[in-house]
């Protein structure tokens, strides 16, 4: 059995009330997708940078997960020798 490790690198930038996050999946072959997320603080809310970071990163990771699922579905379709049988219970 081969052990594999993938790493997700998170990059954060702040610009005024906006926080931007980029989540990049690093795989051995370097073909991993990236996700993006943004959080905007309401100017009436107190400034708590960690909250903006958490929201932006969670959105970037959700975007990354969605893109990875699309890649997997594409690979299943491309490499399947025949369509998977439908299941009826």
KEVEXDO-912557 format. One record per atom (N, C-alpha, C, O, CB): residue number from 1; x, y, z; residue in one letter; atom name. Coordinates in nm, 4 decimals. Glycine has a CB too. Example, Ala and Ser with C-alpha at 12.3 -4.5 7.8 and 13.67 -1.06 7.14 Angstrom:
BEGIN
REC  seq        px        py        pz  type  atom
REC    1    1.3190   -0.5690    0.7800     A     N
REC    1    1.2300   -0.4500    0.7800     A    CA
REC    1    1.3200   -0.3300    0.7800     A     C
REC    1    1.4236   -0.3319    0.8465     A     O
REC    1    1.1308   -0.4473    0.9046     A    CB
REC    2    1.2850   -0.2250    0.7080     S     N
REC    2    1.3670   -0.1060    0.7140     S    CA
REC    2    1.2900    0.0030    0.7870     S     C
REC    2    1.3409    0.1138    0.8039     S     O
REC    2    1.4084   -0.0598    0.5725     S    CB
END
This chain:
BEGIN
REC  seq        px        py        pz  type  atom
REC    1    0.0843   -0.1175    0.0000     X     N
REC    1    0.0000    0.0000    0.0000     X    CA
REC    1    0.0888    0.1238    0.0000     X     C
REC    1    0.1855    0.1331    0.0756     X     O
REC    1   -0.0959   -0.0002    0.1216     X    CB
REC    2    0.0545    0.2164   -0.0845     X     N
REC    2    0.1302    0.3409   -0.0943     X    CA
REC    2    0.0611    0.4506   -0.0140     X     C
REC    2   -0.0583    0.4756   -0.0305     X     O
REC    2    0.1461    0.3838   -0.2420     X    CB
REC    3    0.1367    0.5143    0.0717     X     N
REC    3    0.0824    0.6285    0.1465     X    CA
REC    3    0.0976    0.7530    0.0598     X     C
REC    3    0.2028    0.7758    0.0001     X     O
REC    3    0.1554    0.6468    0.2853     X    CB
REC    4   -0.0060    0.8312    0.0535     X     N
REC    4   -0.0038    0.9550   -0.0253     X    CA
REC    4   -0.0305    1.0724    0.0671     X     C
REC    4   -0.0957    1.0594    0.1707     X     O
REC    4   -0.1086    0.9507   -0.1407     X    CB
REC    5    0.0203    1.1844    0.0276     X     N
REC    5   -0.0051    1.3063    0.1047     X    CA
REC    5   -0.0305    1.4204    0.0080     X     C
REC    5    0.0482    1.4455   -0.0833     X     O
REC    5    0.1142    1.3397    0.1997     X    CB
REC    6   -0.1403    1.4881    0.0293     X     N
REC    6   -0.1702    1.6099   -0.0442     X    CA
REC    6   -0.1687    1.7237    0.0567     X     C
REC    6   -0.2060    1.7063    0.1727     X     O
REC    6   -0.3082    1.6006   -0.1197     X    CB
REC    7   -0.1264    1.8368    0.0118     X     N
REC    7   -0.1188    1.9530    0.0988     X    CA
REC    7   -0.2043    2.0649    0.0405     X     C
REC    7   -0.2042    2.0878   -0.0805     X     O
REC    7    0.0281    1.9992    0.1168     X    CB
REC    8   -0.2765    2.1335    0.1266     X     N
REC    8   -0.3518    2.2512    0.0847     X    CA
REC    8   -0.2822    2.3733    0.1423     X     C
REC    8   -0.2653    2.3859    0.2636     X     O
REC    8   -0.5014    2.2437    0.1312     X    CB
REC    9   -0.2427    2.4619    0.0542     X     N
REC    9   -0.1801    2.5866    0.0973     X    CA
REC    9   -0.2860    2.6962    0.0936     X     C
REC    9   -0.3600    2.7104   -0.0037     X     O
REC    9   -0.0571    2.6234    0.0068     X    CB
REC   10   -0.2912    2.7728    0.2016     X     N
REC   10   -0.3896    2.8808    0.2143     X    CA
REC   10   -0.3164    3.0146    0.2089     X     C
REC   10   -0.2199    3.0371    0.2821     X     O
REC   10   -0.4717    2.8675    0.3472     X    CB
REC   11   -0.3630    3.1017    0.1223     X     N
REC   11   -0.3068    3.2355    0.1098     X    CA
REC   11   -0.4163    3.3359    0.1449     X     C
REC   11   -0.5275    3.3278    0.0925     X     O
REC   11   -0.2504    3.2607   -0.0346     X    CB
REC   12   -0.3852    3.4296    0.2327     X     N
REC   12   -0.4818    3.5307    0.2768     X    CA
REC   12   -0.4316    3.6706    0.2439     X     C
REC   12   -0.3130    3.7006    0.2576     X     O
REC   12   -0.5084    3.5182    0.4280     X    CB
REC   13   -0.5236    3.7550    0.2006     X     N
REC   13   -0.4949    3.8968    0.1767     X    CA
REC   13   -0.6096    3.9785    0.2327     X     C
REC   13   -0.7259    3.9394    0.2226     X     O
REC   13   -0.4743    3.9266    0.0244     X    CB
REC   14   -0.5767    4.0904    0.2909     X     N
REC   14   -0.6794    4.1813    0.3402     X    CA
REC   14   -0.6681    4.3135    0.2662     X     C
REC   14   -0.5588    4.3626    0.2382     X     O
REC   14   -0.6666    4.2024    0.4932     X    CB
REC   15   -0.7835    4.3690    0.2357     X     N
REC   15   -0.7900    4.4984    0.1693     X    CA
REC   15   -0.9087    4.5735    0.2291     X     C
REC   15   -1.0230    4.5532    0.1882     X     O
REC   15   -0.8036    4.4831    0.0124     X    CB
REC   16   -0.8809    4.6593    0.3251     X     N
REC   16   -0.9878    4.7313    0.3932     X    CA
REC   16   -1.0769    4.6349    0.4683     X     C
REC   16   -1.0298    4.5617    0.5554     X     O
REC   16   -1.0701    4.8130    0.2937     X    CB
REC   17   -1.2054    4.6338    0.4357     X     N
REC   17   -1.3016    4.5453    0.5013     X    CA
REC   17   -1.3139    4.4092    0.4333     X     C
REC   17   -1.3948    4.3264    0.4751     X     O
REC   17   -1.4368    4.6115    0.5054     X    CB
REC   18   -1.2351    4.3856    0.3298     X     N
REC   18   -1.2427    4.2604    0.2555     X    CA
REC   18   -1.1245    4.1704    0.2890     X     C
REC   18   -1.0111    4.2163    0.3030     X     O
REC   18   -1.2475    4.2876    0.1051     X    CB
REC   19   -1.1535    4.0412    0.3015     X     N
REC   19   -1.0500    3.9402    0.3188     X    CA
REC   19   -1.0649    3.8405    0.2059     X     C
REC   19   -1.1746    3.7911    0.1799     X     O
REC   19   -1.0597    3.8701    0.4587     X    CB
REC   20   -0.9554    3.8109    0.1390     X     N
REC   20   -0.9537    3.7178    0.0272     X    CA
REC   20   -0.8687    3.5975    0.0647     X     C
REC   20   -0.7621    3.6118    0.1246     X     O
REC   20   -0.9000    3.7857   -0.1014     X    CB
REC   21   -0.9164    3.4794    0.0290     X     N
REC   21   -0.8406    3.3566    0.0557     X    CA
REC   21   -0.8307    3.2766   -0.0731     X     C
REC   21   -0.9219    3.2759   -0.1557     X     O
REC   21   -0.9074    3.2717    0.1687     X    CB
REC   22   -0.7184    3.2099   -0.0875     X     N
REC   22   -0.6955    3.1177   -0.1995     X    CA
REC   22   -0.6452    2.9875   -0.1386     X     C
REC   22   -0.5477    2.9868   -0.0634     X     O
REC   22   -0.5919    3.1766   -0.3057     X    CB
REC   23   -0.7119    2.8780   -0.1713     X     N
REC   23   -0.6742    2.7448   -0.1232     X    CA
REC   23   -0.6235    2.6660   -0.2432     X     C
REC   23   -0.6976    2.6413   -0.3384     X     O
REC   23   -0.7954    2.6712   -0.0530     X    CB
REC   24   -0.4961    2.6266   -0.2378     X     N
REC   24   -0.4329    2.5578   -0.3502     X    CA
REC   24   -0.3967    2.4161   -0.3079     X     C
REC   24   -0.3235    2.3965   -0.2108     X     O
REC   24   -0.3069    2.6347   -0.3991     X    CB
REC   25   -0.4479    2.3173   -0.3809     X     N
REC   25   -0.4166    2.1778   -0.3534     X    CA
REC   25   -0.2861    2.1425   -0.4238     X     C
REC   25   -0.2755    2.1526   -0.5460     X     O
REC   25   -0.5322    2.0839   -0.3993     X    CB
REC   26   -0.1866    2.1008   -0.3448     X     N
REC   26   -0.0570    2.0618   -0.4002     X    CA
REC   26   -0.0489    1.9109   -0.4045     X     C
REC   26   -0.0451    1.8457   -0.3001     X     O
REC   26    0.0600    2.1207   -0.3171     X    CB
REC   27   -0.0463    1.8542   -0.5251     X     N
REC   27   -0.0325    1.7107   -0.5437     X    CA
REC   27    0.1052    1.6816   -0.6011     X     C
REC   27    0.1770    1.7726   -0.6426     X     O
REC   27   -0.1441    1.6553   -0.6360     X    CB
REC   28    0.1415    1.5536   -0.6030     X     N
REC   28    0.2749    1.5181   -0.6519     X    CA
REC   28    0.2973    1.5612   -0.7958     X     C
REC   28    0.4078    1.6016   -0.8323     X     O
REC   28    0.2965    1.3692   -0.6401     X    CB
REC   29    0.1931    1.5528   -0.8778     X     N
REC   29    0.2121    1.5898   -1.0177     X    CA
REC   29    0.1843    1.7373   -1.0447     X     C
REC   29    0.1932    1.7824   -1.1589     X     O
REC   29    0.1235    1.5055   -1.1049     X    CB
REC   30    0.1509    1.8120   -0.9406     X     N
REC   30    0.1331    1.9569   -0.9548     X    CA
REC   30    0.0086    1.9988   -1.0297     X     C
REC   30    0.0031    2.1106   -1.0811     X     O
REC   30    0.2499    2.0139   -1.0231     X    CB
REC   31   -0.0924    1.9119   -1.0376     X     N
REC   31   -0.2120    1.9452   -1.1145     X    CA
REC   31   -0.3328    1.9789   -1.0281     X     C
REC   31   -0.4453    1.9819   -1.0781     X     O
REC   31   -0.2465    1.8315   -1.2049     X    CB
REC   32   -0.3118    2.0038   -0.9021     X     N
REC   32   -0.4249    2.0279   -0.8127     X    CA
REC   32   -0.4972    2.1574   -0.8437     X     C
REC   32   -0.4360    2.2549   -0.8872     X     O
REC   32   -0.3783    2.0297   -0.6700     X    CB
REC   33   -0.6283    2.1580   -0.8212     X     N
REC   33   -0.7069    2.2805   -0.8425     X    CA
REC   33   -0.6884    2.3801   -0.7280     X     C
REC   33   -0.6245    2.3508   -0.6270     X     O
REC   33   -0.8557    2.2461   -0.8576     X    CB
REC   34   -0.7458    2.4975   -0.7471     X     N
REC   34   -0.7414    2.6029   -0.6449     X    CA
REC   34   -0.8828    2.6559   -0.6246     X     C
REC   34   -0.9641    2.6568   -0.7169     X     O
REC   34   -0.6435    2.7189   -0.6859     X    CB
REC   35   -0.9103    2.6997   -0.5031     X     N
REC   35   -1.0396    2.7580   -0.4710     X    CA
REC   35   -1.0211    2.8987   -0.4186     X     C
REC   35   -0.9153    2.9334   -0.3660     X     O
REC   35   -1.1146    2.6720   -0.3686     X    CB
REC   36   -1.1244    2.9794   -0.4333     X     N
REC   36   -1.1179    3.1178   -0.3884     X    CA
REC   36   -1.2351    3.1485   -0.2969     X     C
REC   36   -1.3443    3.0941   -0.3137     X     O
REC   36   -1.1166    3.2139   -0.5081     X    CB
REC   37   -1.2119    3.2356   -0.2005     X     N
REC   37   -1.3169    3.2774   -0.1090     X    CA
REC   37   -1.2963    3.4216   -0.0672     X     C
REC   37   -1.1847    3.4735   -0.0698     X     O
REC   37   -1.3211    3.1866    0.0136     X    CB
REC   38   -1.4054    3.4851   -0.0288     X     N
REC   38   -1.3995    3.6261    0.0116     X    CA
REC   38   -1.4938    3.6475    0.1281     X     C
REC   38   -1.6008    3.5871    0.1350     X     O
REC   38   -1.4358    3.7207   -0.1066     X    CB
REC   39   -1.4532    3.7337    0.2194     X     N
REC   39   -1.5393    3.7770    0.3291     X    CA
REC   39   -1.5334    3.9283    0.3347     X     C
REC   39   -1.4282    3.9890    0.3143     X     O
REC   39   -1.4960    3.7131    0.4657     X    CB
REC   40   -1.6471    3.9877    0.3626     X     N
REC   40   -1.6533    4.1341    0.3718     X    CA
REC   40   -1.7139    4.1701    0.5061     X     C
REC   40   -1.8241    4.1270    0.5401     X     O
REC   40   -1.7366    4.1961    0.2541     X    CB
REC   41   -1.6397    4.2504    0.5819     X     N
REC   41   -1.6895    4.2955    0.7123     X    CA
REC   41   -1.7824    4.4144    0.6929     X     C
REC   41   -1.7517    4.5090    0.6203     X     O
REC   41   -1.5721    4.3331    0.8069     X    CB
REC   42   -1.8953    4.4069    0.7590     X     N
REC   42   -1.9853    4.5209    0.7620     X    CA
REC   42   -1.9157    4.6309    0.8422     X     C
REC   42   -1.8716    4.6052    0.9543     X     O
REC   42   -2.1253    4.4829    0.8243     X    CB
REC   43   -1.9046    4.7511    0.7889     X     N
REC   43   -1.8362    4.8581    0.8623     X    CA
REC   43   -1.8945    4.8856    1.0006     X     C
REC   43   -1.8257    4.9411    1.0862     X     O
REC   43   -1.8403    4.9841    0.7818     X    CB
REC   44   -2.0197    4.8478    1.0240     X     N
REC   44   -2.0815    4.8692    1.1552     X    CA
REC   44   -2.0389    4.7630    1.2565     X     C
REC   44   -2.0570    4.7811    1.3769     X     O
REC   44   -2.2334    4.8696    1.1420     X    CB
REC   45   -1.9820    4.6518    1.2078     X     N
REC   45   -1.9390    4.5438    1.2972     X    CA
REC   45   -1.8000    4.5725    1.3524     X     C
REC   45   -1.7217    4.6432    1.2890     X     O
REC   45   -1.9400    4.4085    1.2234     X    CB
REC   46   -1.7683    4.5183    1.4699     X     N
REC   46   -1.6337    4.5375    1.5244     X    CA
REC   46   -1.5298    4.4674    1.4363     X     C
REC   46   -1.5600    4.3678    1.3706     X     O
REC   46   -1.6257    4.4842    1.6695     X    CB
REC   47   -1.4102    4.5194    1.4358     X     N
REC   47   -1.3031    4.4621    1.3564     X    CA
REC   47   -1.2410    4.3439    1.4313     X     C
REC   47   -1.1691    4.3617    1.5297     X     O
REC   47   -1.1962    4.5690    1.3237     X    CB
REC   48   -1.2702    4.2227    1.3826     X     N
REC   48   -1.2126    4.1000    1.4376     X    CA
REC   48   -1.1552    4.0236    1.3173     X     C
REC   48   -1.2252    3.9428    1.2561     X     O
REC   48   -1.3215    4.0129    1.5184     X    CB
REC   49   -1.0288    4.0488    1.2837     X     N
REC   49   -0.9710    3.9910    1.1619     X    CA
REC   49   -0.9833    3.8390    1.1525     X     C
REC   49   -0.9960    3.7857    1.0422     X     O
REC   49   -0.8268    4.0284    1.1532     X    CB
REC   50   -0.9800    3.7685    1.2643     X     N
REC   50   -0.9877    3.6233    1.2607     X    CA
REC   50   -1.1195    3.5750    1.1986     X     C
REC   50   -1.1226    3.4725    1.1305     X     O
REC   50   -0.9723    3.5668    1.4017     X    CB
REC   51   -1.2264    3.6485    1.2222     X     N
REC   51   -1.3560    3.6086    1.1670     X    CA
REC   51   -1.3530    3.6188    1.0151     X     C
REC   51   -1.3999    3.5283    0.9461     X     O
REC   51   -1.4698    3.6960    1.2248     X    CB
REC   52   -1.2992    3.7263    0.9633     X     N
REC   52   -1.2866    3.7406    0.8181     X    CA
REC   52   -1.1994    3.6321    0.7585     X     C
REC   52   -1.2303    3.5773    0.6528     X     O
REC   52   -1.2297    3.8769    0.7830     X    CB
REC   53   -1.0887    3.6009    0.8277     X     N
REC   53   -1.0005    3.4932    0.7814     X    CA
REC   53   -1.0762    3.3610    0.7758     X     C
REC   53   -1.0700    3.2888    0.6763     X     O
REC   53   -0.8773    3.4801    0.8737     X    CB
REC   54   -1.1480    3.3302    0.8845     X     N
REC   54   -1.2202    3.2027    0.8926     X    CA
REC   54   -1.3255    3.1908    0.7823     X     C
REC   54   -1.3372    3.0865    0.7179     X     O
REC   54   -1.2869    3.1882    1.0302     X    CB
REC   55   -1.4016    3.2978    0.7610     X     N
REC   55   -1.5049    3.2938    0.6579     X    CA
REC   55   -1.4444    3.2814    0.5185     X     C
REC   55   -1.4899    3.2001    0.4381     X     O
REC   55   -1.5921    3.4186    0.6658     X    CB
REC   56   -1.3430    3.3610    0.4900     X     N
REC   56   -1.2815    3.3573    0.3573     X    CA
REC   56   -1.2179    3.2209    0.3304     X     C
REC   56   -1.2316    3.1660    0.2211     X     O
REC   56   -1.1762    3.4685    0.3439     X    CB
REC   57   -1.1482    3.1666    0.4303     X     N
REC   57   -1.0845    3.0356    0.4120     X    CA
REC   57   -1.1895    2.9262    0.3961     X     C
REC   57   -1.1740    2.8383    0.3114     X     O
REC   57   -0.9920    3.0033    0.5310     X    CB
REC   58   -1.2961    2.9300    0.4761     X     N
REC   58   -1.3992    2.8268    0.4628     X    CA
REC   58   -1.4623    2.8318    0.3240     X     C
REC   58   -1.4938    2.7275    0.2666     X     O
REC   58   -1.5074    2.8441    0.5713     X    CB
REC   59   -1.4807    2.9496    0.2708     X     N
REC   59   -1.5383    2.9629    0.1363     X    CA
REC   59   -1.4396    2.9163    0.0298     X     C
REC   59   -1.4799    2.8548   -0.0689     X     O
REC   59   -1.5796    3.1087    0.1094     X    CB
REC   60   -1.3122    2.9444    0.0483     X     N
REC   60   -1.2106    2.8973   -0.0467     X    CA
REC   60   -1.2020    2.7449   -0.0448     X     C
REC   60   -1.1896    2.6823   -0.1501     X     O
REC   60   -1.0727    2.9589   -0.0137     X    CB
REC   61   -1.2085    2.6847    0.0740     X     N
REC   61   -1.2030    2.5392    0.0834     X    CA
REC   61   -1.3278    2.4750    0.0225     X     C
REC   61   -1.3187    2.3700   -0.0412     X     O
REC   61   -1.1876    2.4963    0.2295     X    CB
REC   62   -1.4434    2.5369    0.0416     X     N
REC   62   -1.5666    2.4852   -0.0192     X    CA
REC   62   -1.5569    2.4926   -0.1712     X     C
REC   62   -1.5988    2.4001   -0.2408     X     O
REC   62   -1.6903    2.5645    0.0308     X    CB
REC   63   -1.5019    2.6020   -0.2226     X     N
REC   63   -1.4827    2.6173   -0.3667     X    CA
REC   63   -1.3843    2.5129   -0.4184     X     C
REC   63   -1.4062    2.4531   -0.5237     X     O
REC   63   -1.4327    2.7594   -0.4001     X    CB
REC   64   -1.2768    2.4912   -0.3448     X     N
REC   64   -1.1787    2.3892   -0.3818     X    CA
REC   64   -1.2433    2.2506   -0.3838     X     C
REC   64   -1.2210    2.1736   -0.4773     X     O
REC   64   -1.0594    2.3912   -0.2841     X    CB
REC   65   -1.3223    2.2184   -0.2826     X     N
REC   65   -1.3890    2.0882   -0.2761     X    CA
REC   65   -1.4813    2.0680   -0.3964     X     C
REC   65   -1.4847    1.9596   -0.4546     X     O
REC   65   -1.4690    2.0755   -0.1452     X    CB
REC   66   -1.5550    2.1709   -0.4331     X     N
REC   66   -1.6456    2.1616   -0.5474     X    CA
REC   66   -1.5664    2.1381   -0.6765     X     C
REC   66   -1.6058    2.0560   -0.7593     X     O
REC   66   -1.7312    2.2899   -0.5593     X    CB
REC   67   -1.4566    2.2090   -0.6933     X     N
REC   67   -1.3750    2.1917   -0.8134     X    CA
REC   67   -1.3108    2.0535   -0.8179     X     C
REC   67   -1.3005    1.9935   -0.9249     X     O
REC   67   -1.2670    2.2994   -0.8200     X    CB
REC   68   -1.2678    2.0030   -0.7037     X     N
REC   68   -1.2085    1.8703   -0.6986     X    CA
REC   68   -1.3122    1.7631   -0.7322     X     C
REC   68   -1.2800    1.6645   -0.7985     X     O
REC   68   -1.1479    1.8445   -0.5603     X    CB
REC   69   -1.4354    1.7818   -0.6872     X     N
REC   69   -1.5430    1.6872   -0.7200     X    CA
REC   69   -1.5703    1.6876   -0.8709     X     C
REC   69   -1.5967    1.5822   -0.9287     X     O
REC   69   -1.6727    1.7227   -0.6418     X    CB
REC   70   -1.5644    1.8022   -0.9339     X     N
REC   70   -1.5842    1.8111   -1.0795     X    CA
REC   70   -1.4719    1.7370   -1.1523     X     C
REC   70   -1.4975    1.6647   -1.2487     X     O
REC   70   -1.5895    1.9600   -1.1255     X    CB
REC   71   -1.3480    1.7548   -1.1066     X     N
REC   71   -1.2342    1.6843   -1.1659     X    CA
REC   71   -1.2530    1.5332   -1.1518     X     C
REC   71   -1.2316    1.4586   -1.2474     X     O
REC   71   -1.1015    1.7289   -1.0992     X    CB
REC   72   -1.2926    1.4885   -1.0335     X     N
REC   72   -1.3128    1.3452   -1.0104     X    CA
REC   72   -1.4220    1.2899   -1.1014     X     C
REC   72   -1.4063    1.1820   -1.1584     X     O
REC   72   -1.3485    1.3192   -0.8634     X    CB
REC   73   -1.5320    1.3626   -1.1153     X     N
REC   73   -1.6407    1.3174   -1.2021     X    CA
REC   73   -1.5938    1.3086   -1.3469     X     C
REC   73   -1.6281    1.2142   -1.4182     X     O
REC   73   -1.7615    1.4119   -1.1911     X    CB
REC   74   -1.5162    1.4060   -1.3898     X     N
REC   74   -1.4603    1.4038   -1.5254     X    CA
REC   74   -1.3713    1.2818   -1.5436     X     C
REC   74   -1.3798    1.2131   -1.6454     X     O
REC   74   -1.3805    1.5329   -1.5540     X    CB
REC   75   -1.2854    1.2542   -1.4446     X     N
REC   75   -1.1956    1.1391   -1.4530     X    CA
REC   75   -1.2734    1.0074   -1.4550     X     C
REC   75   -1.2373    0.9151   -1.5280     X     O
REC   75   -1.0974    1.1400   -1.3355     X    CB
REC   76   -1.3788    0.9986   -1.3761     X     N
REC   76   -1.4618    0.8780   -1.3755     X    CA
REC   76   -1.5198    0.8552   -1.5144     X     C
REC   76   -1.5159    0.7436   -1.5663     X     O
REC   76   -1.5753    0.8892   -1.2704     X    CB
REC   77   -1.5727    0.9595   -1.5736     X     N
REC   77   -1.6319    0.9494   -1.7062     X    CA
REC   77   -1.5272    0.9128   -1.8109     X     C
REC   77   -1.5523    0.8297   -1.8982     X     O
REC   77   -1.7002    1.0804   -1.7437     X    CB
REC   78   -1.4116    0.9741   -1.8021     X     N
REC   78   -1.3064    0.9510   -1.9007     X    CA
REC   78   -1.2476    0.8107   -1.8918     X     C
REC   78   -1.2207    0.7484   -1.9945     X     O
REC   78   -1.1967    1.0530   -1.8834     X    CB
REC   79   -1.2273    0.7602   -1.7705     X     N
REC   79   -1.1569    0.6345   -1.7535     X    CA
REC   79   -1.2480    0.5124   -1.7375     X     C
REC   79   -1.1995    0.3993   -1.7391     X     O
REC   79   -1.0680    0.6447   -1.6356     X    CB
REC   80   -1.3753    0.5331   -1.7225     X     N
REC   80   -1.4669    0.4203   -1.7075     X    CA
REC   80   -1.4791    0.3473   -1.8403     X     C
REC   80   -1.5018    0.4102   -1.9437     X     O
REC   80   -1.6061    0.4676   -1.6582     X    CB
REC   81   -1.4642    0.2160   -1.8386     X     N
REC   81   -1.4754    0.1387   -1.9621     X    CA
REC   81   -1.6206    0.1288   -2.0078     X     C
REC   81   -1.6492    0.1174   -2.1270     X     O
REC   81   -1.4167   -0.0015   -1.9427     X    CB
REC   82   -1.7108    0.1334   -1.9114     X     N
REC   82   -1.8523    0.1342   -1.9432     X    CA
REC   82   -1.9230    0.2107   -1.8332     X     C
REC   82   -1.8740    0.2174   -1.7205     X     O
REC   82   -1.9091   -0.0104   -1.9580     X    CB
REC   83   -2.0360    0.2674   -1.8645     X     N
REC   83   -2.1081    0.3424   -1.7610     X    CA
REC   83   -2.1422    0.2529   -1.6420     X     C
REC   83   -2.1721    0.1345   -1.6581     X     O
REC   83   -2.2366    0.4040   -1.8191     X    CB
REC   84   -2.1372    0.3103   -1.5252     X     N
REC   84   -2.1722    0.2355   -1.4047     X    CA
REC   84   -2.3187    0.1976   -1.4104     X     C
REC   84   -2.4020    0.2782   -1.4519     X     O
REC   84   -2.1418    0.3175   -1.2770     X    CB
REC   85   -2.3517    0.0746   -1.3687     X     N
REC   85   -2.4930    0.0342   -1.3731     X    CA
REC   85   -2.5744    0.1156   -1.2734     X     C
REC   85   -2.5257    0.1521   -1.1664     X     O
REC   85   -2.5079   -0.1168   -1.3435     X    CB
REC   86   -2.6962    0.1426   -1.3094     X     N
REC   86   -2.7839    0.2143   -1.2170     X    CA
REC   86   -2.8324    0.1156   -1.1134     X     C
REC   86   -2.8463   -0.0035   -1.1415     X     O
REC   86   -2.9038    0.2817   -1.2913     X    CB
REC   87   -2.8578    0.1642   -0.9955     X     N
REC   87   -2.9038    0.0794   -0.8866     X    CA
REC   87   -3.0510    0.1077   -0.8604     X     C
REC   87   -3.0938    0.2228   -0.8511     X     O
REC   87   -2.8193    0.1022   -0.7586     X    CB
REC   88   -3.1246    0.0027   -0.8490     X     N
REC   88   -3.2644    0.0183   -0.8079     X    CA
REC   88   -3.2869   -0.0727   -0.6896     X     C
REC   88   -3.2432   -0.1878   -0.6897     X     O
REC   88   -3.3642   -0.0147   -0.9246     X    CB
REC   89   -3.3523   -0.0236   -0.5922     X     N
REC   89   -3.3714   -0.0991   -0.4691     X    CA
REC   89   -3.5084   -0.1524   -0.4662     X     C
REC   89   -3.5464   -0.2198   -0.3704     X     O
REC   89   -3.3451   -0.0151   -0.3464     X    CB
END
